């Protein structure tokens, strides 16, 4: 779905940018041009970005469970 109509930026492109390390609207603005025209898209772009970042699970510890006899 198109998030930024002015610059034709999709939610998929925002998620791909997050995968490449983009983590803020300022970075999205600089790298993709999100919100540089009318600015209407900024709140939804922020939502897409943060939802994608928050959906990533990082494993920090693995515990072995005791084997049943």
PDB file of N, CA, C and O in Angstrom:
ATOM      1  N   UNK A   1       0.840  -1.166   0.000  1.00  0.00           N
ATOM      2  CA  UNK A   1       0.000   0.000   0.000  1.00  0.00           C
ATOM      3  C   UNK A   1       0.898   1.247   0.000  1.00  0.00           C
ATOM      4  O   UNK A   1       1.933   1.278   0.665  1.00  0.00           O
ATOM      5  N   UNK A   2       0.498   2.232  -0.729  1.00  0.00           N
ATOM      6  CA  UNK A   2       1.253   3.490  -0.782  1.00  0.00           C
ATOM      7  C   UNK A   2       1.031   4.265   0.512  1.00  0.00           C
ATOM      8  O   UNK A   2      -0.107   4.519   0.907  1.00  0.00           O
ATOM      9  N   UNK A   3       2.109   4.630   1.156  1.00  0.00           N
ATOM     10  CA  UNK A   3       2.060   5.405   2.398  1.00  0.00           C
ATOM     11  C   UNK A   3       2.252   6.881   2.078  1.00  0.00           C
ATOM     12  O   UNK A   3       1.506   7.727   2.572  1.00  0.00           O
ATOM     13  N   UNK A   4       3.246   7.195   1.258  1.00  0.00           N
ATOM     14  CA  UNK A   4       3.546   8.569   0.865  1.00  0.00           C
ATOM     15  C   UNK A   4       3.149   8.738  -0.602  1.00  0.00           C
ATOM     16  O   UNK A   4       3.865   8.309  -1.506  1.00  0.00           O
ATOM     17  N   UNK A   5       2.015   9.361  -0.815  1.00  0.00           N
ATOM     18  CA  UNK A   5       1.501   9.534  -2.171  1.00  0.00           C
ATOM     19  C   UNK A   5       2.389  10.491  -2.971  1.00  0.00           C
ATOM     20  O   UNK A   5       2.647  10.262  -4.152  1.00  0.00           O
ATOM     21  N   UNK A   6       2.845  11.542  -2.337  1.00  0.00           N
ATOM     22  CA  UNK A   6       3.652  12.543  -3.037  1.00  0.00           C
ATOM     23  C   UNK A   6       4.915  11.947  -3.663  1.00  0.00           C
ATOM     24  O   UNK A   6       5.309  12.326  -4.766  1.00  0.00           O
ATOM     25  N   UNK A   7       5.545  11.012  -2.949  1.00  0.00           N
ATOM     26  CA  UNK A   7       6.796  10.423  -3.420  1.00  0.00           C
ATOM     27  C   UNK A   7       6.664   8.944  -3.779  1.00  0.00           C
ATOM     28  O   UNK A   7       7.660   8.270  -4.044  1.00  0.00           O
ATOM     29  N   UNK A   8       5.428   8.448  -3.785  1.00  0.00           N
ATOM     30  CA  UNK A   8       5.140   7.071  -4.187  1.00  0.00           C
ATOM     31  C   UNK A   8       5.952   6.047  -3.381  1.00  0.00           C
ATOM     32  O   UNK A   8       6.593   5.163  -3.949  1.00  0.00           O
ATOM     33  N   UNK A   9       5.913   6.181  -2.045  1.00  0.00           N
ATOM     34  CA  UNK A   9       6.637   5.282  -1.146  1.00  0.00           C
ATOM     35  C   UNK A   9       5.640   4.319  -0.517  1.00  0.00           C
ATOM     36  O   UNK A   9       4.631   4.737   0.051  1.00  0.00           O
ATOM     37  N   UNK A  10       5.931   3.027  -0.624  1.00  0.00           N
ATOM     38  CA  UNK A  10       5.010   2.012  -0.101  1.00  0.00           C
ATOM     39  C   UNK A  10       5.419   1.544   1.300  1.00  0.00           C
ATOM     40  O   UNK A  10       6.537   1.784   1.756  1.00  0.00           O
ATOM     41  N   UNK A  11       4.486   0.876   1.959  1.00  0.00           N
ATOM     42  CA  UNK A  11       4.781   0.294   3.268  1.00  0.00           C
ATOM     43  C   UNK A  11       5.876  -0.761   3.131  1.00  0.00           C
ATOM     44  O   UNK A  11       6.690  -0.929   4.039  1.00  0.00           O
ATOM     45  N   UNK A  12       5.900  -1.460   2.023  1.00  0.00           N
ATOM     46  CA  UNK A  12       6.930  -2.474   1.763  1.00  0.00           C
ATOM     47  C   UNK A  12       8.321  -1.832   1.724  1.00  0.00           C
ATOM     48  O   UNK A  12       9.278  -2.381   2.270  1.00  0.00           O
ATOM     49  N   UNK A  13       8.425  -0.686   1.088  1.00  0.00           N
ATOM     50  CA  UNK A  13       9.718   0.020   1.019  1.00  0.00           C
ATOM     51  C   UNK A  13      10.157   0.485   2.405  1.00  0.00           C
ATOM     52  O   UNK A  13      11.346   0.458   2.724  1.00  0.00           O
ATOM     53  N   UNK A  14       9.205   0.907   3.220  1.00  0.00           N
ATOM     54  CA  UNK A  14       9.530   1.339   4.584  1.00  0.00           C
ATOM     55  C   UNK A  14      10.023   0.146   5.396  1.00  0.00           C
ATOM     56  O   UNK A  14      10.997   0.268   6.139  1.00  0.00           O
ATOM     57  N   UNK A  15       9.362  -1.008   5.264  1.00  0.00           N
ATOM     58  CA  UNK A  15       9.814  -2.206   5.975  1.00  0.00           C
ATOM     59  C   UNK A  15      11.194  -2.648   5.485  1.00  0.00           C
ATOM     60  O   UNK A  15      12.027  -3.070   6.288  1.00  0.00           O
ATOM     61  N   UNK A  16      11.442  -2.557   4.186  1.00  0.00           N
ATOM     62  CA  UNK A  16      12.764  -2.912   3.652  1.00  0.00           C
ATOM     63  C   UNK A  16      13.833  -1.970   4.204  1.00  0.00           C
ATOM     64  O   UNK A  16      14.939  -2.401   4.528  1.00  0.00           O
ATOM     65  N   UNK A  17      13.504  -0.700   4.308  1.00  0.00           N
ATOM     66  CA  UNK A  17      14.448   0.274   4.865  1.00  0.00           C
ATOM     67  C   UNK A  17      14.765  -0.073   6.317  1.00  0.00           C
ATOM     68  O   UNK A  17      15.913   0.038   6.749  1.00  0.00           O
ATOM     69  N   UNK A  18      13.752  -0.493   7.065  1.00  0.00           N
ATOM     70  CA  UNK A  18      13.967  -0.896   8.463  1.00  0.00           C
ATOM     71  C   UNK A  18      14.896  -2.104   8.524  1.00  0.00           C
ATOM     72  O   UNK A  18      15.750  -2.188   9.407  1.00  0.00           O
ATOM     73  N   UNK A  19      14.734  -3.029   7.595  1.00  0.00           N
ATOM     74  CA  UNK A  19      15.615  -4.207   7.538  1.00  0.00           C
ATOM     75  C   UNK A  19      17.063  -3.807   7.288  1.00  0.00           C
ATOM     76  O   UNK A  19      17.988  -4.498   7.716  1.00  0.00           O
ATOM     77  N   UNK A  20      17.254  -2.699   6.600  1.00  0.00           N
ATOM     78  CA  UNK A  20      18.597  -2.215   6.289  1.00  0.00           C
ATOM     79  C   UNK A  20      19.161  -1.290   7.371  1.00  0.00           C
ATOM     80  O   UNK A  20      20.262  -0.758   7.227  1.00  0.00           O
ATOM     81  N   UNK A  21      18.394  -1.101   8.462  1.00  0.00           N
ATOM     82  CA  UNK A  21      18.912  -0.333   9.584  1.00  0.00           C
ATOM     83  C   UNK A  21      18.264   1.010   9.842  1.00  0.00           C
ATOM     84  O   UNK A  21      18.599   1.672  10.824  1.00  0.00           O
ATOM     85  N   UNK A  22      17.342   1.431   8.986  1.00  0.00           N
ATOM     86  CA  UNK A  22      16.640   2.699   9.220  1.00  0.00           C
ATOM     87  C   UNK A  22      15.753   2.527  10.453  1.00  0.00           C
ATOM     88  O   UNK A  22      15.019   1.544  10.558  1.00  0.00           O
ATOM     89  N   UNK A  23      15.819   3.476  11.383  1.00  0.00           N
ATOM     90  CA  UNK A  23      15.049   3.324  12.616  1.00  0.00           C
ATOM     91  C   UNK A  23      14.317   4.592  13.051  1.00  0.00           C
ATOM     92  O   UNK A  23      13.773   4.641  14.154  1.00  0.00           O
ATOM     93  N   UNK A  24      14.297   5.612  12.202  1.00  0.00           N
ATOM     94  CA  UNK A  24      13.607   6.850  12.578  1.00  0.00           C
ATOM     95  C   UNK A  24      12.986   7.517  11.352  1.00  0.00           C
ATOM     96  O   UNK A  24      13.368   7.250  10.213  1.00  0.00           O
ATOM     97  N   UNK A  25      12.031   8.381  11.616  1.00  0.00           N
ATOM     98  CA  UNK A  25      11.397   9.135  10.537  1.00  0.00           C
ATOM     99  C   UNK A  25      12.421  10.049   9.870  1.00  0.00           C
ATOM    100  O   UNK A  25      12.381  10.243   8.655  1.00  0.00           O
ATOM    101  N   UNK A  26      13.329  10.607  10.649  1.00  0.00           N
ATOM    102  CA  UNK A  26      14.362  11.470  10.070  1.00  0.00           C
ATOM    103  C   UNK A  26      15.197  10.712   9.037  1.00  0.00           C
ATOM    104  O   UNK A  26      15.533  11.247   7.980  1.00  0.00           O
ATOM    105  N   UNK A  27      15.527   9.457   9.360  1.00  0.00           N
ATOM    106  CA  UNK A  27      16.293   8.643   8.416  1.00  0.00           C
ATOM    107  C   UNK A  27      15.453   8.275   7.196  1.00  0.00           C
ATOM    108  O   UNK A  27      15.954   8.272   6.072  1.00  0.00           O
ATOM    109  N   UNK A  28      14.168   7.964   7.418  1.00  0.00           N
ATOM    110  CA  UNK A  28      13.276   7.670   6.284  1.00  0.00           C
ATOM    111  C   UNK A  28      13.156   8.887   5.374  1.00  0.00           C
ATOM    112  O   UNK A  28      13.157   8.761   4.149  1.00  0.00           O
ATOM    113  N   UNK A  29      13.055  10.046   5.975  1.00  0.00           N
ATOM    114  CA  UNK A  29      12.950  11.291   5.206  1.00  0.00           C
ATOM    115  C   UNK A  29      14.192  11.488   4.348  1.00  0.00           C
ATOM    116  O   UNK A  29      14.103  11.823   3.166  1.00  0.00           O
ATOM    117  N   UNK A  30      15.354  11.275   4.966  1.00  0.00           N
ATOM    118  CA  UNK A  30      16.614  11.477   4.256  1.00  0.00           C
ATOM    119  C   UNK A  30      16.823  10.442   3.146  1.00  0.00           C
ATOM    120  O   UNK A  30      17.218  10.792   2.034  1.00  0.00           O
ATOM    121  N   UNK A  31      16.559   9.184   3.448  1.00  0.00           N
ATOM    122  CA  UNK A  31      16.860   8.105   2.505  1.00  0.00           C
ATOM    123  C   UNK A  31      15.785   7.873   1.448  1.00  0.00           C
ATOM    124  O   UNK A  31      16.106   7.591   0.293  1.00  0.00           O
ATOM    125  N   UNK A  32      14.497   7.989   1.831  1.00  0.00           N
ATOM    126  CA  UNK A  32      13.416   7.693   0.894  1.00  0.00           C
ATOM    127  C   UNK A  32      12.600   8.911   0.466  1.00  0.00           C
ATOM    128  O   UNK A  32      11.887   8.864  -0.536  1.00  0.00           O
ATOM    129  N   UNK A  33      12.706   9.990   1.221  1.00  0.00           N
ATOM    130  CA  UNK A  33      11.912  11.169   0.897  1.00  0.00           C
ATOM    131  C   UNK A  33      10.529  11.173   1.531  1.00  0.00           C
ATOM    132  O   UNK A  33       9.675  11.977   1.158  1.00  0.00           O
ATOM    133  N   UNK A  34      10.304  10.269   2.495  1.00  0.00           N
ATOM    134  CA  UNK A  34       9.000  10.200   3.169  1.00  0.00           C
ATOM    135  C   UNK A  34       8.750  11.508   3.918  1.00  0.00           C
ATOM    136  O   UNK A  34       9.595  11.960   4.691  1.00  0.00           O
ATOM    137  N   UNK A  35       7.597  12.106   3.684  1.00  0.00           N
ATOM    138  CA  UNK A  35       7.194  13.304   4.409  1.00  0.00           C
ATOM    139  C   UNK A  35       7.865  14.587   3.979  1.00  0.00           C
ATOM    140  O   UNK A  35       7.783  15.587   4.692  1.00  0.00           O
ATOM    141  N   UNK A  36       8.527  14.593   2.834  1.00  0.00           N
ATOM    142  CA  UNK A  36       9.245  15.802   2.419  1.00  0.00           C
ATOM    143  C   UNK A  36       8.390  16.768   1.606  1.00  0.00           C
ATOM    144  O   UNK A  36       8.820  17.886   1.323  1.00  0.00           O
ATOM    145  N   UNK A  37       7.194  16.352   1.232  1.00  0.00           N
ATOM    146  CA  UNK A  37       6.327  17.240   0.445  1.00  0.00           C
ATOM    147  C   UNK A  37       5.231  17.799   1.352  1.00  0.00           C
ATOM    148  O   UNK A  37       5.436  18.826   1.998  1.00  0.00           O
ATOM    149  N   UNK A  38       4.085  17.147   1.410  1.00  0.00           N
ATOM    150  CA  UNK A  38       2.963  17.685   2.194  1.00  0.00           C
ATOM    151  C   UNK A  38       3.003  17.263   3.660  1.00  0.00           C
ATOM    152  O   UNK A  38       2.438  17.950   4.511  1.00  0.00           O
ATOM    153  N   UNK A  39       3.665  16.136   3.972  1.00  0.00           N
ATOM    154  CA  UNK A  39       3.806  15.689   5.355  1.00  0.00           C
ATOM    155  C   UNK A  39       2.650  14.885   5.913  1.00  0.00           C
ATOM    156  O   UNK A  39       2.717  14.437   7.058  1.00  0.00           O
ATOM    157  N   UNK A  40       1.601  14.688   5.146  1.00  0.00           N
ATOM    158  CA  UNK A  40       0.422  13.961   5.623  1.00  0.00           C
ATOM    159  C   UNK A  40       0.748  12.519   5.994  1.00  0.00           C
ATOM    160  O   UNK A  40       0.083  11.944   6.856  1.00  0.00           O
ATOM    161  N   UNK A  41       1.739  11.935   5.372  1.00  0.00           N
ATOM    162  CA  UNK A  41       2.070  10.520   5.545  1.00  0.00           C
ATOM    163  C   UNK A  41       2.898  10.215   6.785  1.00  0.00           C
ATOM    164  O   UNK A  41       3.037   9.049   7.153  1.00  0.00           O
ATOM    165  N   UNK A  42       3.442  11.216   7.427  1.00  0.00           N
ATOM    166  CA  UNK A  42       4.439  10.991   8.473  1.00  0.00           C
ATOM    167  C   UNK A  42       3.919  10.110   9.610  1.00  0.00           C
ATOM    168  O   UNK A  42       4.632   9.210  10.055  1.00  0.00           O
ATOM    169  N   UNK A  43       2.715  10.341  10.084  1.00  0.00           N
ATOM    170  CA  UNK A  43       2.221   9.546  11.219  1.00  0.00           C
ATOM    171  C   UNK A  43       2.047   8.087  10.835  1.00  0.00           C
ATOM    172  O   UNK A  43       2.386   7.204  11.624  1.00  0.00           O
ATOM    173  N   UNK A  44       1.528   7.809   9.645  1.00  0.00           N
ATOM    174  CA  UNK A  44       1.360   6.418   9.234  1.00  0.00           C
ATOM    175  C   UNK A  44       2.711   5.777   8.910  1.00  0.00           C
ATOM    176  O   UNK A  44       2.924   4.601   9.208  1.00  0.00           O
ATOM    177  N   UNK A  45       3.608   6.528   8.314  1.00  0.00           N
ATOM    178  CA  UNK A  45       4.954   6.002   8.032  1.00  0.00           C
ATOM    179  C   UNK A  45       5.643   5.621   9.335  1.00  0.00           C
ATOM    180  O   UNK A  45       6.299   4.582   9.410  1.00  0.00           O
ATOM    181  N   UNK A  46       5.499   6.450  10.356  1.00  0.00           N
ATOM    182  CA  UNK A  46       6.081   6.165  11.672  1.00  0.00           C
ATOM    183  C   UNK A  46       5.479   4.878  12.238  1.00  0.00           C
ATOM    184  O   UNK A  46       6.191   4.039  12.789  1.00  0.00           O
ATOM    185  N   UNK A  47       4.168   4.735  12.096  1.00  0.00           N
ATOM    186  CA  UNK A  47       3.481   3.537  12.586  1.00  0.00           C
ATOM    187  C   UNK A  47       4.007   2.274  11.882  1.00  0.00           C
ATOM    188  O   UNK A  47       4.310   1.277  12.538  1.00  0.00           O
ATOM    189  N   UNK A  48       4.113   2.322  10.563  1.00  0.00           N
ATOM    190  CA  UNK A  48       4.617   1.177   9.792  1.00  0.00           C
ATOM    191  C   UNK A  48       6.038   0.840  10.229  1.00  0.00           C
ATOM    192  O   UNK A  48       6.363  -0.325  10.457  1.00  0.00           O
ATOM    193  N   UNK A  49       6.874   1.849  10.344  1.00  0.00           N
ATOM    194  CA  UNK A  49       8.270   1.653  10.728  1.00  0.00           C
ATOM    195  C   UNK A  49       8.371   1.005  12.107  1.00  0.00           C
ATOM    196  O   UNK A  49       9.058  -0.003  12.272  1.00  0.00           O
ATOM    197  N   UNK A  50       7.695   1.577  13.087  1.00  0.00           N
ATOM    198  CA  UNK A  50       7.805   1.075  14.452  1.00  0.00           C
ATOM    199  C   UNK A  50       7.152  -0.289  14.625  1.00  0.00           C
ATOM    200  O   UNK A  50       7.652  -1.116  15.388  1.00  0.00           O
ATOM    201  N   UNK A  51       6.054  -0.540  13.937  1.00  0.00           N
ATOM    202  CA  UNK A  51       5.441  -1.868  14.007  1.00  0.00           C
ATOM    203  C   UNK A  51       6.388  -2.918  13.453  1.00  0.00           C
ATOM    204  O   UNK A  51       6.494  -4.013  14.007  1.00  0.00           O
ATOM    205  N   UNK A  52       7.070  -2.600  12.377  1.00  0.00           N
ATOM    206  CA  UNK A  52       7.999  -3.561  11.795  1.00  0.00           C
ATOM    207  C   UNK A  52       9.193  -3.795  12.721  1.00  0.00           C
ATOM    208  O   UNK A  52       9.602  -4.936  12.933  1.00  0.00           O
ATOM    209  N   UNK A  53       9.740  -2.734  13.260  1.00  0.00           N
ATOM    210  CA  UNK A  53      10.872  -2.869  14.179  1.00  0.00           C
ATOM    211  C   UNK A  53      10.454  -3.665  15.409  1.00  0.00           C
ATOM    212  O   UNK A  53      11.187  -4.546  15.859  1.00  0.00           O
ATOM    213  N   UNK A  54       9.280  -3.359  15.955  1.00  0.00           N
ATOM    214  CA  UNK A  54       8.802  -4.047  17.152  1.00  0.00           C
ATOM    215  C   UNK A  54       8.465  -5.510  16.898  1.00  0.00           C
ATOM    216  O   UNK A  54       8.471  -6.317  17.827  1.00  0.00           O
ATOM    217  N   UNK A  55       8.172  -5.860  15.645  1.00  0.00           N
ATOM    218  CA  UNK A  55       7.804  -7.240  15.331  1.00  0.00           C
ATOM    219  C   UNK A  55       9.011  -8.167  15.260  1.00  0.00           C
ATOM    220  O   UNK A  55       8.861  -9.388  15.247  1.00  0.00           O
ATOM    221  N   UNK A  56      10.180  -7.600  15.215  1.00  0.00           N
ATOM    222  CA  UNK A  56      11.393  -8.407  15.158  1.00  0.00           C
ATOM    223  C   UNK A  56      11.686  -8.978  16.538  1.00  0.00           C
ATOM    224  O   UNK A  56      11.720  -8.243  17.525  1.00  0.00           O
ATOM    225  N   UNK A  57      11.896 -10.274  16.604  1.00  0.00           N
ATOM    226  CA  UNK A  57      12.202 -10.934  17.857  1.00  0.00           C
ATOM    227  C   UNK A  57      13.683 -11.251  17.888  1.00  0.00           C
ATOM    228  O   UNK A  57      14.233 -11.817  16.943  1.00  0.00           O
ATOM    229  N   UNK A  58      14.310 -10.884  18.971  1.00  0.00           N
ATOM    230  CA  UNK A  58      15.721 -11.168  19.141  1.00  0.00           C
ATOM    231  C   UNK A  58      15.872 -12.208  20.244  1.00  0.00           C
ATOM    232  O   UNK A  58      15.405 -12.012  21.366  1.00  0.00           O
ATOM    233  N   UNK A  59      16.520 -13.298  19.917  1.00  0.00           N
ATOM    234  CA  UNK A  59      16.770 -14.336  20.914  1.00  0.00           C
ATOM    235  C   UNK A  59      18.016 -13.931  21.681  1.00  0.00           C
ATOM    236  O   UNK A  59      19.086 -13.746  21.101  1.00  0.00           O
ATOM    237  N   UNK A  60      17.861 -13.795  22.999  1.00  0.00           N
ATOM    238  CA  UNK A  60      18.993 -13.393  23.825  1.00  0.00           C
ATOM    239  C   UNK A  60      19.483 -14.519  24.721  1.00  0.00           C
ATOM    240  O   UNK A  60      20.585 -14.454  25.266  1.00  0.00           O
ATOM    241  N   UNK A  61      18.659 -15.555  24.874  1.00  0.00           N
ATOM    242  CA  UNK A  61      19.065 -16.659  25.745  1.00  0.00           C
ATOM    243  C   UNK A  61      18.326 -17.918  25.311  1.00  0.00           C
ATOM    244  O   UNK A  61      17.145 -17.876  24.966  1.00  0.00           O
ATOM    245  N   UNK A  62      19.033 -19.020  25.335  1.00  0.00           N
ATOM    246  CA  UNK A  62      18.427 -20.312  25.019  1.00  0.00           C
ATOM    247  C   UNK A  62      18.680 -21.219  26.202  1.00  0.00           C
ATOM    248  O   UNK A  62      19.819 -21.374  26.643  1.00  0.00           O
ATOM    249  N   UNK A  63      17.626 -21.814  26.712  1.00  0.00           N
ATOM    250  CA  UNK A  63      17.767 -22.770  27.818  1.00  0.00           C
ATOM    251  C   UNK A  63      17.294 -24.137  27.365  1.00  0.00           C
ATOM    252  O   UNK A  63      16.295 -24.261  26.657  1.00  0.00           O
ATOM    253  N   UNK A  64      18.006 -25.133  27.769  1.00  0.00           N
ATOM    254  CA  UNK A  64      17.586 -26.506  27.476  1.00  0.00           C
ATOM    255  C   UNK A  64      16.653 -26.962  28.576  1.00  0.00           C
ATOM    256  O   UNK A  64      16.933 -26.778  29.761  1.00  0.00           O
ATOM    257  N   UNK A  65      15.558 -27.547  28.184  1.00  0.00           N
ATOM    258  CA  UNK A  65      14.637 -28.105  29.154  1.00  0.00           C
ATOM    259  C   UNK A  65      15.065 -29.521  29.489  1.00  0.00           C
ATOM    260  O   UNK A  65      15.584 -30.234  28.629  1.00  0.00           O
ATOM    261  N   UNK A  66      14.853 -29.936  30.734  1.00  0.00           N
ATOM    262  CA  UNK A  66      15.242 -31.301  31.116  1.00  0.00           C
ATOM    263  C   UNK A  66      14.478 -32.328  30.257  1.00  0.00           C
ATOM    264  O   UNK A  66      13.295 -32.160  29.961  1.00  0.00           O
ATOM    265  N   UNK A  67      15.176 -33.368  29.880  1.00  0.00           N
ATOM    266  CA  UNK A  67      14.561 -34.440  29.090  1.00  0.00           C
ATOM    267  C   UNK A  67      13.686 -35.292  30.004  1.00  0.00           C
ATOM    268  O   UNK A  67      14.068 -35.604  31.132  1.00  0.00           O
ATOM    269  N   UNK A  68      12.525 -35.658  29.510  1.00  0.00           N
ATOM    270  CA  UNK A  68      11.655 -36.566  30.262  1.00  0.00           C
ATOM    271  C   UNK A  68      12.258 -37.964  30.234  1.00  0.00           C
ATOM    272  O   UNK A  68      12.780 -38.409  29.212  1.00  0.00           O
ATOM    273  N   UNK A  69      12.179 -38.648  31.369  1.00  0.00           N
ATOM    274  CA  UNK A  69      12.781 -39.995  31.458  1.00  0.00           C
ATOM    275  C   UNK A  69      11.974 -41.032  30.765  1.00  0.00           C
ATOM    276  O   UNK A  69      12.351 -42.204  30.755  1.00  0.00           O
TER     277      UNK A  69
END
